[in-house]
Amino acid sequence: MYTQGLDSLGKDCLRDETRDGAALESRFQARVDAEEKIEAKDWMPEAYRRTLIRQISQHAHSEVVGMLPEGNWITRAPSLKRKTILIAKVQDEGGHGAYLYSAAETLGVARAELVDQLLAGKAKYSSIFNYPTPTWADVGAIGWLVDGAAIMNQIPLCRCSYGPYARAMVRICKEESFHQRQGYEIMLTLARGTEAQRAMAQAALDRWWWPSLMMFGPTDTDSKHGAQSMRWKIKRFSNDELRQKFVDTTVPQADYLGLGVPDPELAWDEAAQHYRFGPIDWSEFERVLAGHGPCNRERMEARCKAHEEGRWVREAAAAWAAKRSAVAMQAA
Amino acid sequence: MTPEVRYVLRLADTNLVLAQRLGEWVGHAPALEEDLGLANLSLDLLGQARLLLARAGELEGLGRGEDQLAYLREESEYFNLTLVEQPNGDFGDTVVRQFLFDAWQLGLYEALVASGDAALAAIAAKGAREAAYHLRYSGGWLVRLGDGTAESHARVAASLARLWPYTNELFHDDDVDRAAAAAGIGVLPSALAPPWSVRVDQTLAHATLARPAHSSFVWYGKQGRHSEHLGYLLAEMQSLHRAHPGASW
């Protein structure tokens, strides 16, 4: 009863749902509560499916758009070793995108449709990638802070109730963890370098600190999807819990670099065993989310341009594949 | 600079410049899979370039390492083939440039495994495996584009006509080549023409593309005389490194 083929999720399924909807849903929730993994062909509430498609595709879009700010430095990386690492890193992000689109496809949606939603401006991606990378130190700061924040968000997703997403996240987290260390190593090299390099590192930390804290999303009181996602075990920790964990982990790392965190209210709370930090400027978060960040337009233009300029290539590949299968059919 | 050092720098620079060009694609390719594929090619060529630069530095004996050689030489001190510094153009231009190059590089490495320079022979053995894979990729795309739609056929035929004249340099022997071959470390470029032609003609036939007529056009990038494009490529590649003399990264 728990497993039902995707191909049978037609009228029969709808009839089942109206008749047995409540029973199915309660069995589904019982499985989730028992920490069983939900698989692609299992029955699931439509809202669960929609939530996962939204979340996984946003994640995939973020990986793909996220190739752009760091890709900005591939041609100018200051050593051949750094160039090698950076190309490999940006390639990893593209690989994560491909992997996640595949995970989303297990829920019955085509990658092409998801990409169209992104290019039409109907789908979101992580706002952090709407910030520019004016210096080499931004590549370090992205690895350290942005990938660091992503890991905080994503480690719990390895235990997400939806099996294909959870398994994708295991590999992605391993690679992100490596990315985070390479970013920190760039920052360490700069912090121990020349005066100009130290200044570059500090300016990048100043630029990326607050946007990184915003990556965890609105405060728990304002979060739209939080409670339901927690019940479905898509989400395991609240936005504020994860943000606090990130601050607690990252501040000592900044201290080790000898760089200052740009928050005059930052202080260690001995009793709570946590860092207290100043208020986040949510108006900036809303502004960037609404499309008015420094690079929203450029990022979408770059994606649209690549897509449009690649159309004839994809059409050629499809036409060639069709010819080949016609030839194979004739031969058979 | 001895002919041996210059010969190895030609190979190193050719890889480095093409790796740099391919790196420009990452994040902007026609499909996500091609972002990954082009990044792979770039990484392989960059890896070969680093090994070759290190070997050139050793042979030179002046203590210059890979970064000094990559970031602190002027345009006229770069000895890459002119073909690889040509701009990416559209995906068809990139595929044609890559295909013509891969077919050449595979033949080169197959011959260089017998080099009297053990380091060069080892790099060639590694490089031959990678070049064979690259040729499968670029040849596969050449066939899809050539035998795809009317538009893709016309586009890629135009790319082939535009880039073909640069292949003359691939098989042109000069004093450096002759000295490196005589010393037993290098391969005469002219010897690479027949196997290259066989590979190229086979794939062109699958791609329904005609082989362009021979022209007398020759560039001499490998002698440090470049097209107008290399200066911009190096200016971009070297800008940050040169802005901070002596800094470590």
Boltz contact constraints between the chains, C-beta under 6 A:
constraints:
  - contact:
      token1: [A, 67]
      token2: [B, 27]
      max_distance: 6.0
  - contact:
      token1: [A, 68]
      token2: [B, 27]
      max_distance: 6.0
  - contact:
      token1: [A, 71]
      token2: [B, 26]
      max_distance: 6.0
  - contact:
      token1: [A, 71]
      token2: [B, 27]
      max_distance: 6.0
  - contact:
      token1: [A, 74]
      token2: [B, 23]
      max_distance: 6.0
  - contact:
      token1: [A, 74]
      token2: [B, 26]
      max_distance: 6.0
  - contact:
      token1: [A, 75]
      token2: [B, 23]
      max_distance: 6.0
  - contact:
      token1: [A, 75]
      token2: [B, 24]
      max_distance: 6.0
  - contact:
      token1: [A, 75]
      token2: [B, 236]
      max_distance: 6.0
  - contact:
      token1: [A, 76]
      token2: [B, 239]
      max_distance: 6.0
  - contact:
      token1: [A, 76]
      token2: [B, 240]
      max_distance: 6.0
  - contact:
      token1: [A, 78]
      token2: [B, 240]
      max_distance: 6.0
  - contact:
      token1: [A, 78]
      token2: [B, 241]
      max_distance: 6.0
  - contact:
      token1: [A, 78]
      token2: [B, 249]
      max_distance: 6.0
  - contact:
      token1: [A, 79]
      token2: [B, 67]
      max_distance: 6.0
  - contact:
      token1: [A, 79]
      token2: [B, 249]
      max_distance: 6.0
  - contact:
      token1: [A, 80]
      token2: [B, 50]
      max_distance: 6.0
  - contact:
      token1: [A, 80]
      token2: [B, 66]
      max_distance: 6.0
  - contact:
      token1: [A, 80]
      token2: [B, 70]
      max_distance: 6.0
  - contact:
      token1: [A, 82]
      token2: [B, 249]
      max_distance: 6.0
  - contact:
      token1: [A, 84]
      token2: [B, 46]
      max_distance: 6.0
  - contact:
      token1: [A, 87]
      token2: [B, 23]
      max_distance: 6.0
  - contact:
      token1: [A, 87]
      token2: [B, 39]
      max_distance: 6.0
  - contact:
      token1: [A, 87]
      token2: [B, 42]
      max_distance: 6.0
  - contact:
      token1: [A, 87]
      token2: [B, 43]
      max_distance: 6.0
  - contact:
      token1: [A, 90]
      token2: [B, 26]
      max_distance: 6.0
  - contact:
      token1: [A, 91]
      token2: [B, 36]
      max_distance: 6.0
  - contact:
      token1: [A, 91]
      token2: [B, 39]
      max_distance: 6.0
  - contact:
      token1: [A, 94]
      token2: [B, 32]
      max_distance: 6.0
  - contact:
      token1: [A, 94]
      token2: [B, 35]
      max_distance: 6.0
  - contact:
      token1: [A, 94]
      token2: [B, 36]
      max_distance: 6.0
  - contact:
      token1: [A, 97]
      token2: [B, 32]
      max_distance: 6.0
  - contact:
      token1: [A, 98]
      token2: [B, 32]
      max_distance: 6.0
  - contact:
      token1: [A, 136]
      token2: [B, 240]
      max_distance: 6.0
  - contact:
      token1: [A, 193]
      token2: [B, 247]
      max_distance: 6.0
  - contact:
      token1: [A, 194]
      token2: [B, 247]
      max_distance: 6.0
  - contact:
      token1: [A, 306]
      token2: [B, 28]
      max_distance: 6.0
  - contact:
      token1: [A, 310]
      token2: [B, 30]
      max_distance: 6.0
  - contact:
      token1: [A, 312]
      token2: [B, 151]
      max_distance: 6.0
  - contact:
      token1: [A, 312]
      token2: [B, 152]
      max_distance: 6.0
  - contact:
      token1: [A, 313]
      token2: [B, 30]
      max_distance: 6.0
  - contact:
      token1: [A, 313]
      token2: [B, 91]
      max_distance: 6.0
  - contact:
      token1: [A, 314]
      token2: [B, 30]
      max_distance: 6.0
  - contact:
      token1: [A, 315]
      token2: [B, 149]
      max_distance: 6.0
  - contact:
      token1: [A, 316]
      token2: [B, 144]
      max_distance: 6.0
  - contact:
      token1: [A, 316]
      token2: [B, 145]
      max_distance: 6.0
  - contact:
      token1: [A, 316]
      token2: [B, 148]
      max_distance: 6.0
  - contact:
      token1: [A, 316]
      token2: [B, 149]
      max_distance: 6.0
  - contact:
      token1: [A, 316]
      token2: [B, 152]
      max_distance: 6.0
  - contact:
      token1: [A, 317]
      token2: [B, 144]
      max_distance: 6.0
  - contact:
      token1: [A, 319]
      token2: [B, 148]
      max_distance: 6.0
  - contact:
      token1: [A, 319]
      token2: [B, 149]
      max_distance: 6.0
  - contact:
      token1: [A, 320]
      token2: [B, 144]
      max_distance: 6.0
  - contact:
      token1: [A, 320]
      token2: [B, 147]
      max_distance: 6.0
  - contact:
      token1: [A, 320]
      token2: [B, 148]
      max_distance: 6.0
